[in-house]
């Protein structure tokens, strides 16, 4: 059975990390910060923190 994971918007991820969305944008440009998936040119999603910890 497949596990469904809810991906987070940049706003939700920023709130989870207690940083601004601009900080997330800067981290993406620099290749730093949390793992993200670009769904389309303007649609970016992040994994929830607990999933990232399991992957590390």
Protein Blocks (a to p, Z undefined) as FASTA:
>chain_A
ZZddddddfklmmmmnopafklmmmmmmnopajddddfblmlccdddfklmmmmZZ
